[in-house]
Amino acid sequence: MPLGVESARVRRFKKDGGLVMEEDYTTLWGWITFSWVIDIINRGIEKELEEKDVPELSPSFQSKPLYQRFMEFQRSTLLRQIFWANVLDLPLDLYSLLSLSFSRIPRCFSSS
């Protein structure tokens, strides 16, 4: 997520004039609030969306690059391959789990 900085790999418009997804050009706040989706929603409210109305996903969200990245982690079992492909996400997942757990603790000990 480049956070408002245009990526060299992604252009706002494709060569044929179509759109690319705006998540590559949004700010951190826009990413958190999904404000980059508003244009698509407004188009959908005005008329039934057609394929040309919906932008292409950026390369970082398309399945082919993700699959190629996943295949770089060749391990002896599928479970190990999944683990090593996601090892950098585990600290964030652990933090989320712990913060959710600790947010519930005061409710367990409350007198009501």
N, C-alpha and C positions, 0 to 999 in steps of 0.2 A: 504494500500500500504506500504509494509515493506521497500522500498527504498534500495534494495541491500542486505538486511538481510534475510537469509533463514528463512522461517516460519516453525514452528513445525508441522503445519497442512498440509503443501504442500511440496511434494518432487519433485525434478527436473524430475524424471522418475517414472512412475507408476510401480506397481508390475509386470505387464505384459510386461514391457520394453518400453511402449509408452511414449510420451513426455507430459509435463505439460506446460502451458503458461508461458513465460518468464517475464510477467509484475510483477510477485512477486519478481523477483531478479534484477530488473533494478534500476538504480539511478534516482534521481529526474529529472535530465536533460533528461535521456533516456525516462522517463515517459512523459515528456512534448513534446518531439520531436517524440515519437512513434518509436524510434530506435529499440525497442524490437520486432517489427513486421518484420524487414528486413529479418530474416531467413525464415519466411513463404513466403514472397514476392519472395525471390531468388529461393526457392523450386518451387514456382508456375511458375516462368519464365523458369526454366529448364524442367519441365514436368507438366502434368496435376495432380493436387493435388487429393489425395485419402484421405479417412477418417483417415488412420493411419499417414498421413503426417501432419495433423493439430493437435496441442496439445489441451488437455482438458483445459477448463477454470478453474481457481482457485476457491475454494469454495466460496470466497467472491463475485464472479461474476456469479455464477450459480443461476438459478431461484429458486430452492428449498430453500436454506438458506435465500434468499431475501424475498421470500413469507412468510417463517416462521417468520422472523423479522417483516414484515408488519403486520402479524396477531397478534403480541404481543400488538399492539395498538388498541385494541377493543374499539370503540367509538359508540355513538348512530347513527351516519350517516356516510356514506362512505366519504363525504367531510371532516368531522372532522378526520376520520381515516387517510386520505391522508395527511392532515395538520400536525397531530402529528407525523406521520412517517417521515416527511421531515422538521420538525421544526428546526433542527440543520443546514440545508442547507440554510434556509431563509436569514440569515445575509450575506452569500456569494452571494446569488442571488441579494439581495438589493444593495450590494457594486458594483456588476457587472452592474446593471441597472443604478446606479448613475454615475459610472465612464464613461459609454457609453454616458449618457445624457450630462454630463459636458464636454466631449470631443467634442461634437457637438456645444456647445454654442458659441465659438469664430467664427465659420462659420456663425452663424446667425447674428452676429453684424459686420461682416467684410464689408468693403465698396465696394468690388468687386461684 
